[in-house]
Amino acid sequence: MGDDKRIIFLIPFRGIASIVIHIFLGIFIAILATSYFAEIFSYLGLPTYLSYGLGIEMAFLSLLLSPINIVIKKVENNVFSIQQDVVYFFGIPIVVPRPFEQRMYTYIALNAGGAILPLITTLFLLFSLHALPLLLVIVETIIVILLSKSIAKVIPGVGVVMPPIIPSIISSFISYVLFFSVNPILVPLSAYISSVLGTLIGADILNMKRMLQDARPQMISIGGMGTFDGIFISGLLSLAIGTFLISI
């Protein structure tokens, strides 16, 4: 990675099986998202074609943009390490530790398909659907942020990791409690919004300092290295779980 590189391409697919799985998941997500948004847009009096656009954007456009990581910052770290030298004294090997300082760089990037697109979708839904009680969404999002922050783990050399199913389940059940009595159709929508924002802020942004100090990976890609990871999958799982909850 050169100093002037601002866009880093990393292919998330590994073999034919991975490509097939991504395609099938893309089709499933497109059907799920289009079906739900068609229903909620019809309820709110918005054009139905927007639901098809969102379904395609959330599935296949995110898939196509998932290799793109846009670097937003380059952080320099001075790392102290111990190198072991071996000297021989009368034929006997003696290990001599030698401390040295090494300069390392960490690139902080936003994944186009896994972070930027879900965030744009979330902001569009949040500010265009006026039937959604904003205060309740904020309360739910804060809860998901705090829980995501506490659950996420920082792994040396890797970054922050957290099972995406956890914020999905949390946001879905909180949405059910807060919104089912208001209007059941809003449950999956609020779950999606709070899961995306909660994972982005709680797991990634609030753990950024720990990642830079403790993990020190070569690159921190917010949204993951691929489409079906991190923020993206948390949001889609929330949509699916929320839809299931209001259908039972």
KOLTI-835393 format. One line per field, with one value per atom (N, C-alpha, C): x, y, z; residue in one letter. Coordinates in steps of 0.001 Angstrom, whole numbers. Example, Ala and Ser with C-alpha at 12.3 -4.5 7.8 and 13.67 -1.06 7.14 Angstrom:
BEGIN
px c(13190,12300,13200,12850,13670,12900)
py c(-5690,-4500,-3300,-2250,-1060,30)
pz c(7800,7800,7800,7080,7140,7870)
resn c(A,A,A,S,S,S)
This chain:
BEGIN
px c(839,0,874,782,1574,971,1797,1334,193,133,-860,-2106,-2190,-3330,-4534,-5652,-6868,-7995,-7889,-8871,-8141,-8548,-7915,-8940,-8578,-9466,-9070,-10018,-9804,-10973,-10699,-11747,-12202,-13496,-13970,-14281,-14266,-14659,-13455,-13621,-12560,-13092,-12924,-13342,-14771,-15139,-16464,-17565,-17347,-18379,-18743,-17748,-18004,-18829,-18527,-19273,-20732,-20952,-22319,-23107,-22482,-23165,-23546,-22638,-22917,-24068,-24129,-25200,-26548,-26618,-27868,-28310,-27362,-27707,-28185,-27569,-28002,-29432,-29797,-31172,-32148,-31772,-32640,-32853,-31776,-31866,-32721,-32539,-33314,-34810,-35181,-36598,-37159,-36407,-36860,-37022,-35983,-36013,-37083,-37183,-38168,-39582,-39837,-41179,-41579,-40657,-40991,-41156,-40200,-40275,-41442,-41836,-43019,-44248,-44319,-45461,-45451,-44294,-44253,-44379,-43842,-43969,-45408,-46091,-47505,-48319,-47981,-48671,-48455,-47253,-46922,-47238,-47739,-48103,-46947,-45807,-44644,-44640,-43957,-43911,-43347,-44008,-43579,-42222,-41889,-40620,-39417,-39610,-38519,-38139,-39140,-38862,-37996,-38246,-37431,-36008,-35893,-34572,-33781,-34460,-33783,-33396,-34290,-33994,-32770,-32691,-31534,-30272,-30414,-29255,-28706,-29586,-29151,-28512,-28898,-28365,-27215,-27519,-26525,-25551,-26007,-25076,-24069,-24534,-23613,-22622,-23093,-22207,-21124,-21507,-20546,-19534,-19958,-19075,-18274,-18511,-17855,-16331,-15702,-14230,-13603,-14406,-13868,-13786,-12598,-12365,-11761,-12469,-12033,-11284,-9996,-9159,-9495,-9822,-10156,-9069,-8161,-7092,-5969,-4749,-3570,-2920,-2787,-2293,-937,14,1351,1485,2048,2273,3737,4315,5657,5524,5966,5796,7143,7181,8398,8334,9370,9433,10759,10803,12009,12502,13718,14345,15405,15395,16325,17513,18695,19940,20617,21343,22041,23549,24255,25714,26245,27450,28032,29217,29176,30260,30845,32071,32710,31795,31140,30278,28904,28610,27291,26428,25251,24387,23733,23817,23199,22261,20999,19996,20090,20269,20389,19212,18305,17190,17660,17110,17489,16221,15854,14652,14909,13870,13981,12605,12614,11381,11114,9858,9481,8308,8369,7294,6303,5031,3986,2875,2118,1013,-274,-1355,-2683,-3568,-4181,-5086,-6518,-7215,-8621,-9460,-10336,-11101,-12571,-13413,-14831,-15094,-15719,-16070,-17313,-17212,-18290,-19587,-19482,-20682,-21142,-20224,-20561,-20827,-20469,-20672,-21329,-20767,-21262,-22691,-22956,-24293,-25349,-25081,-26060,-26311,-25268,-25437,-26304,-26065,-26884,-28341,-28551,-29909,-30594,-29856,-30415,-30813,-29944,-30244,-31425,-31502,-32641,-33952,-33974,-35188,-35529,-34495,-34715,-35333,-34878,-35320,-36424,-36765,-37830,-39145,-39074,-40291,-40717,-41558,-41935,-42875,-43415,-44304,-43527,-42213,-41373,-41084,-41502,-41225,-39719,-39184,-37742,-37177,-37889,-37391,-37216,-38180,-38087,-36923,-36692,-35568,-34245,-34148,-32917,-32671,-33719,-33585,-33116,-33739,-33368,-31924,-31529,-30175,-29131,-29403,-28466,-28275,-29357,-29260,-28395,-28605,-27827,-26359,-26111,-24732,-24013,-24647,-24017,-23768,-24740,-24567,-23495,-23469,-22450,-21055,-20942,-19650,-19150,-20048,-19648,-19370,-20026,-19881,-18679,-18371,-17301,-15952,-15146,-13823,-12762,-11655,-10534,-9482,-9193,-8240,-6953,-5796,-4513,-4260,-3873,-3569,-4775,-5977,-7210,-8074,-8404,-9293,-10434,-11601,-12755,-13595,-14060,-14906,-16122,-17254,-18483,-19447,-20083,-21064,-22202,-22456,-23480,-24889,-25101,-26435,-26852,-25855,-26183,-26887,-26306,-27048,-28350,-28422,-29655,-30776,-30473,-31487,-31888,-30898,-31172,-32062,-31674,-32444,-33847,-33998,-35313,-36274,-35798,-36688,-36980,-36002,-36273,-37292,-37154,-38111,-39504,-39551,-40860,-41536,-40750,-41302,-41747,-40938,-41212,-42255,-42299,-43088,-44297,-44379,-45485,-46833,-46915,-48175,-48459,-47396,-47566,-48037,-47273,-47632,-46679,-47183,-46298,-45418,-45892,-45131,-43815,-43715,-42502,-41410,-41736,-40768,-39526,-39658,-38437,-37641,-38343,-37672,-36817,-37388,-36624,-35495,-35724,-34667,-33486,-33775,-32706,-31894,-32586,-31911,-31038,-31598,-30835,-29687,-29855,-28782,-27608,-27895,-26824,-26079,-26823,-26180,-25523,-26176,-25636,-24340,-24274,-23052,-21936,-22286,-21296,-20658,-21498,-20990,-20436,-21224,-20835,-19656,-19673,-18611,-17376,-17553,-16408,-15857,-16694,-16199,-15749,-16551,-16191,-15034,-14711,-13569,-12350,-12423,-11332,-10022,-10070,-8859,-8217,-9034,-8513,-7907,-8528,-7988,-6616,-6470,-5201,-4114,-4492,-3508,-3172,-4194,-4005,-3894,-4774,-4797,-3736,-3637,-2682,-2691,-3862,-3866,-3322,-2987,-2490,-3591,-4836,-5951,-7184,-7887,-9179,-10237,-10998,-12044,-13390,-13986,-15285,-16348,-17062,-18029,-17538,-16307,-15768,-15091,-14439,-13744,-14676,-15899,-16820,-18220,-19159,-20524,-21247,-21250,-22047,-21253,-21020,-20189,-20553,-20315,-20392,-21694,-21579,-22712,-23797,-23392,-24347,-25208,-24569,-25318,-26148,-25672,-26449,-27767,-27703,-28912,-29891,-29386,-30275,-30873,-30095,-30638,-31732,-31532,-32547,-33845,-33712,-34886,-35624,-34860,-35472,-36129,-35425,-35970,-37195,-37096,-38243,-39470,-39263,-40380,-40991,-40141,-40626,-41446,-40993,-41678,-43095,-43277,-44619,-45526,-44946,-45768,-46273,-45716,-46147,-47297)
py c(-1196,0,1246,2013,3225,4323,5323,6422,7194,7209,8007,7216,5953,5120,5490,5777,6158,5159,4292,3245,1912,972,-335,-1387,-2216,-3264,-4596,-5214,-6532,-7426,-8484,-9374,-10273,-10219,-11011,-12457,-12812,-14151,-15082,-16289,-17289,-18573,-18709,-19925,-19852,-20876,-20938,-21033,-21825,-22003,-20672,-19847,-18544,-17654,-17665,-16860,-17314,-18644,-19186,-18800,-18914,-18554,-17085,-16210,-14776,-14474,-15154,-14925,-15326,-16511,-16973,-16067,-15631,-14699,-13371,-12938,-11704,-11798,-12923,-13127,-13134,-13835,-13896,-12513,-11755,-10407,-9506,-9613,-8783,-9061,-10341,-10704,-10217,-10452,-10044,-8533,-7802,-6345,-5733,-6202,-5646,-5888,-7105,-7440,-6566,-6413,-5629,-4156,-3588,-2164,-1824,-2765,-2529,-2366,-3193,-3121,-1821,-1462,-268,1006,1035,2214,2399,1275,1357,1906,1466,1935,3435,3903,5312,6198,5579,6347,6759,6055,6356,5472,5901,5107,3712,2716,1333,1064,1796,1533,1775,2599,2815,1516,672,-585,-1496,-1510,-2344,-1792,-479,136,-188,-131,-436,-1913,-2778,-4208,-4550,-3986,-4224,-3609,-2390,-1692,-2432,-2936,-3598,-4948,-5575,-6900,-6847,-6544,-6722,-5551,-4315,-3193,-3281,-3690,-3894,-5002,-6039,-7129,-6647,-5837,-5351,-4385,-3613,-2615,-3139,-4379,-4911,-4980,-5128,-5126,-3750,-2682,-1322,-819,-472,112,1501,2512,3896,4340,4610,4999,6427,6594,7921,8468,7589,8064,7042,7552,6706,7057,6060,6283,5611,6353,5826,5357,4170,3616,3229,3511,3040,1828,689,-573,-1053,-1381,-1920,-3440,-4050,-5505,-5998,-7290,-7935,-8937,-8721,-9652,-10453,-11732,-12604,-12946,-12545,-12906,-14050,-14860,-16001,-15793,-15810,-15744,-17025,-17381,-18632,-18317,-18898,-18728,-20118,-20325,-21635,-22737,-22403,-23387,-23528,-22767,-22840,-21685,-21970,-20890,-20125,-18810,-17947,-16978,-16967,-16087,-14713,-13702,-12327,-11518,-11091,-10269,-8868,-8390,-7043,-6265,-5294,-4501,-3532,-3345,-2363,-1766,-585,132,41,-296,-457,474,1152,2049,1282,1330,646,1630,1305,2151,1330,1964,1356,2239,1636,2367,2151,3243,3185,3448,2495,2588,2287,2793,2474,1531,385,-541,-21,95,716,-84,-1406,-2230,-2603,-2695,-3157,-2066,-808,281,1501,1999,3250,3083,2010,1801,1558,690,541,1845,2657,3920,4888,4970,5829,5374,4046,3491,3827,3690,3970,5438,6336,7769,8146,7534,7787,7377,6171,5685,6522,6909,7634,9007,9687,11071,11221,10136,10238,9631,8715,8080,8789,9796,10642,9931,8770,8025,7301,7260,6566,7493,7131,7981,8102,9284,9491,9252,9691,9556,8092,7252,5826,5174,5596,5057,5442,6680,7131,6323,6101,5309,3902,3290,1932,1876,2864,2896,3046,3881,4056,2743,2006,712,-260,-318,-1218,-785,529,1039,564,721,341,-1159,-1941,-3390,-3849,-3237,-3589,-3252,-2104,-1684,-2687,-3187,-4099,-5509,-5905,-7270,-7400,-6352,-6425,-6688,-7518,-7868,-7374,-6879,-6426,-7531,-8022,-9116,-8551,-8790,-8285,-8740,-7791,-8072,-8178,-8207,-8359,-7113,-6700,-5563,-5958,-5353,-5642,-6736,-7672,-8759,-8874,-9224,-9425,-10205,-11257,-11986,-11058,-10919,-9967,-10336,-11600,-12024,-11380,-11014,-10482,-9125,-8098,-6833,-6976,-7953,-8171,-8639,-9610,-10120,-9037,-8334,-7280,-6194,-5684,-4593,-5045,-6289,-6787,-6869,-7401,-7545,-6197,-5296,-3951,-3251,-3383,-2796,-3360,-4654,-5296,-4701,-4523,-3970,-2518,-1716,-286,34,-726,-313,-1188,-2378,-3261,-2656,-2016,-1387,-111,533,1743,1361,505,-26,-1177,-2407,-3563,-3458,-2775,-2709,-1944,-1135,-358,-1157,-2340,-3129,-3501,-4136,-4475,-3243,-2168,-947,-350,-205,360,-572,-1884,-2850,-2702,-2519,-2347,-1083,27,1309,1247,763,727,-269,-1358,-2346,-1797,-1132,-556,530,1487,2579,2085,1152,639,-116,-935,-1681,-752,189,1138,1947,2504,3370,2556,1584,847,-80,-863,-1853,-1250,-398,91,1430,2458,3802,3912,3416,3542,2628,1648,773,1135,2235,2597,2820,3504,3768,2474,1533,244,-540,-458,-1164,-625,697,1310,1053,991,807,-661,-1524,-2912,-3877,-3696,-4650,-4332,-3065,-2582,-3411,-3620,-4333,-3439,-4037,-3242,-2359,-2860,-2049,-2341,-1283,-1408,-1046,-2039,-1804,-1814,-639,-527,-1077,-2079,-2741,-4080,-4427,-5724,-5722,-6840,-7008,-7497,-7818,-8318,-7835,-8179,-7686,-8293,-9633,-10276,-10399,-9255,-9192,-7927,-7942,-6742,-5982,-4698,-3782,-4236,-4668,-5064,-6236,-7309,-8506,-8278,-7425,-7102,-6441,-5487,-4809,-5735,-6608,-7507,-8580,-9082,-10052,-9419,-8147,-7432,-7308,-7004,-6897,-8227,-9314,-10641,-11056,-10850,-11242,-10400,-9078,-8204,-8593,-8960,-9393,-10685,-11581,-12839,-12573,-11674,-11409,-10877,-10019,-9447,-10385,-11477,-12417,-13580,-13739,-14877,-14487)
pz c(0,0,0,-1039,-1100,-259,10,853,212,-1132,-1810,-2180,-1754,-2132,-1276,-1933,-1225,-1423,-2414,-2637,-2714,-1881,-1822,-2239,-3212,-3698,-3065,-2374,-1784,-2182,-2916,-3383,-2234,-1849,-712,-1060,-2356,-2764,-2799,-2306,-2288,-2920,-4228,-4917,-5426,-6211,-6837,-5797,-4748,-3719,-3070,-2797,-2193,-3116,-4408,-5376,-5439,-5478,-5546,-4304,-3129,-1879,-1883,-2331,-2374,-3330,-4454,-5422,-4835,-4213,-3619,-2477,-1651,-578,-1144,-2238,-2887,-3379,-3976,-4455,-3284,-2205,-1028,-430,-295,272,-613,-1926,-2854,-2716,-2637,-2499,-1172,-96,1239,1340,931,1062,171,-1073,-2001,-1509,-1023,-542,646,1605,2796,2472,1729,1438,522,-346,-1168,-282,771,1684,2490,3041,3887,3060,1844,989,544,278,-76,1088,2304,3496,3702,3414,3630,2422,1343,172,-708,-605,-1432,-2674,-3745,-4981,-4750,-5334,-5157,-5785,-6872,-7546,-6634,-5578,-4633,-3905,-3654,-2966,-3819,-5132,-6009,-6086,-6116,-6130,-4877,-3716,-2453,-2382,-2848,-2818,-3651,-4857,-5732,-5142,-4610,-4038,-2823,-1956,-735,-1018,-2112,-2417,-3401,-4655,-5711,-5825,-5571,-5629,-4494,-3323,-2204,-2523,-3207,-3598,-4554,-5531,-6520,-5916,-4914,-4318,-3126,-2741,-1542,-1623,-2819,-2834,-2618,-2651,-2614,-1174,-747,575,398,861,693,1950,1784,2927,3348,4623,5142,6061,6521,7407,7443,7608,7757,9094,9966,11321,11474,12038,12258,13704,13871,15210,15361,16522,16853,17762,17279,17988,18508,19781,20388,20366,19845,19752,20317,20568,21076,20027,19581,18652,19399,19163,19881,18992,19435,18760,19515,18790,19391,19238,20356,20347,20986,20608,21094,22010,23163,24133,24414,23878,23969,23415,22293,21631,22226,23281,23926,23427,22801,22313,23463,23399,24407,23686,24104,23507,24158,23327,23814,23265,24126,23648,23260,22129,21668,21323,22177,21890,20739,19917,18846,18559,18003,17682,16185,15846,14449,14138,13011,12603,11727,12126,11377,11033,9976,9545,9531,9967,9897,9030,8030,7145,7618,7870,8263,7019,6681,5442,5692,4804,4785,3624,3917,2856,2134,822,50,128,-23,-5,1383,2338,3668,4684,4376,5338,4702,3601,3011,2501,1748,1195,2276,3271,4357,5114,5286,6001,5187,3882,3015,3039,2955,2999,4315,5417,6741,6881,6451,6554,5666,4479,3582,4245,4835,5492,6715,7462,8716,8485,7430,7227,6177,5484,4482,4971,5919,6431,7713,7574,8706,9675,9257,10149,11244,11147,12121,13294,14515,15693,15940,15714,15770,17166,18195,19569,19951,19572,19889,19146,17906,17133,17793,18281,18953,20217,21019,22244,21913,20913,20515,20017,19216,18660,19764,20759,21876,22626,22841,23528,22728,21412,20555,20520,20512,20546,21804,22963,24239,24309,23844,23878,22885,21705,20707,21216,21877,22430,23468,24298,25362,24850,23766,23251,22322,21559,20561,21215,20568,21052,20069,20617,19789,19746,18547,18354,17767,18414,17893,16457,15620,14234,13339,13914,13129,13206,14425,14621,15526,15314,16159,15518,16341,15859,16768,16148,16894,16013,16535,15733,15298,13993,13542,13973,14379,14794,16111,16972,18295,18217,17542,17445,16653,15753,14995,15901,16749,17685,18678,19211,20188,19599,18434,17820,17439,16979,16568,17745,18863,20018,20680,20689,21208,20316,19009,18069,18290,18547,18777,20012,21082,22322,22137,21426,21301,20233,19153,17997,17691,18267,17890,18248,19415,19815,19024,18511,17689,16301,15631,14317,13999,13902,13689,12450,11418,10167,10327,11401,11637,12352,12858,13637,12822,11631,10874,10446,10111,9656,10767,11963,13078,13500,13390,13721,12763,11482,10488,10776,11021,11251,12499,13609,14861,14797,14042,13929,13134,12012,11194,11969,12536,13264,14556,15245,16492,16299,15219,14936,14469,13608,13089,14218,15093,16156,17326,17792,18990,18799,17720,17520,16878,15882,15108,15613,15622,15935,17393,18324,19742,20147,19309,19587,18744,18012,17112,17868,19013,19778,20254,20721,21171,20015,18845,17687,17310,17346,16962,18001,19282,20343,20595,20537,20934,19754,18764,17652,16600,16218,15220,13931,13310,12031,10924,9792,8674,8098,8139,7674,8509,8888,9545,8514,8094,7102,7801,7984,8644,7697,8148,7286,6808,7176,6822,5472,5161,3892,2799,3140,2127,2392,1491,1602,2793,2883,3901,5196,5806,6999,7755,9046,9862,9780,9467,9466,8501,7311,6278,6741,7200,7567,8826,9750,10949,10567,9631,9189,8508,7616,6884,7781,8743,9694,10547,10922,11695,10902,9623,8755,8689,8561,8465,9787,10898,12201,12550,12275,12551,11735,10471,9624,10162,10643,11220,12484,13336,14592,14391,13389,13180,12389,11877,11095,11929,13154,13983,14903)
resn c(M,M,M,G,G,G,D,D,D,D,D,D,K,K,K,R,R,R,I,I,I,I,I,I,F,F,F,L,L,L,I,I,I,P,P,P,F,F,F,R,R,R,G,G,G,I,I,I,A,A,A,S,S,S,I,I,I,V,V,V,I,I,I,H,H,H,I,I,I,F,F,F,L,L,L,G,G,G,I,I,I,F,F,F,I,I,I,A,A,A,I,I,I,L,L,L,A,A,A,T,T,T,S,S,S,Y,Y,Y,F,F,F,A,A,A,E,E,E,I,I,I,F,F,F,S,S,S,Y,Y,Y,L,L,L,G,G,G,L,L,L,P,P,P,T,T,T,Y,Y,Y,L,L,L,S,S,S,Y,Y,Y,G,G,G,L,L,L,G,G,G,I,I,I,E,E,E,M,M,M,A,A,A,F,F,F,L,L,L,S,S,S,L,L,L,L,L,L,L,L,L,S,S,S,P,P,P,I,I,I,N,N,N,I,I,I,V,V,V,I,I,I,K,K,K,K,K,K,V,V,V,E,E,E,N,N,N,N,N,N,V,V,V,F,F,F,S,S,S,I,I,I,Q,Q,Q,Q,Q,Q,D,D,D,V,V,V,V,V,V,Y,Y,Y,F,F,F,F,F,F,G,G,G,I,I,I,P,P,P,I,I,I,V,V,V,V,V,V,P,P,P,R,R,R,P,P,P,F,F,F,E,E,E,Q,Q,Q,R,R,R,M,M,M,Y,Y,Y,T,T,T,Y,Y,Y,I,I,I,A,A,A,L,L,L,N,N,N,A,A,A,G,G,G,G,G,G,A,A,A,I,I,I,L,L,L,P,P,P,L,L,L,I,I,I,T,T,T,T,T,T,L,L,L,F,F,F,L,L,L,L,L,L,F,F,F,S,S,S,L,L,L,H,H,H,A,A,A,L,L,L,P,P,P,L,L,L,L,L,L,L,L,L,V,V,V,I,I,I,V,V,V,E,E,E,T,T,T,I,I,I,I,I,I,V,V,V,I,I,I,L,L,L,L,L,L,S,S,S,K,K,K,S,S,S,I,I,I,A,A,A,K,K,K,V,V,V,I,I,I,P,P,P,G,G,G,V,V,V,G,G,G,V,V,V,V,V,V,M,M,M,P,P,P,P,P,P,I,I,I,I,I,I,P,P,P,S,S,S,I,I,I,I,I,I,S,S,S,S,S,S,F,F,F,I,I,I,S,S,S,Y,Y,Y,V,V,V,L,L,L,F,F,F,F,F,F,S,S,S,V,V,V,N,N,N,P,P,P,I,I,I,L,L,L,V,V,V,P,P,P,L,L,L,S,S,S,A,A,A,Y,Y,Y,I,I,I,S,S,S,S,S,S,V,V,V,L,L,L,G,G,G,T,T,T,L,L,L,I,I,I,G,G,G,A,A,A,D,D,D,I,I,I,L,L,L,N,N,N,M,M,M,K,K,K,R,R,R,M,M,M,L,L,L,Q,Q,Q,D,D,D,A,A,A,R,R,R,P,P,P,Q,Q,Q,M,M,M,I,I,I,S,S,S,I,I,I,G,G,G,G,G,G,M,M,M,G,G,G,T,T,T,F,F,F,D,D,D,G,G,G,I,I,I,F,F,F,I,I,I,S,S,S,G,G,G,L,L,L,L,L,L,S,S,S,L,L,L,A,A,A,I,I,I,G,G,G,T,T,T,F,F,F,L,L,L,I,I,I,S,S,S,I,I,I)
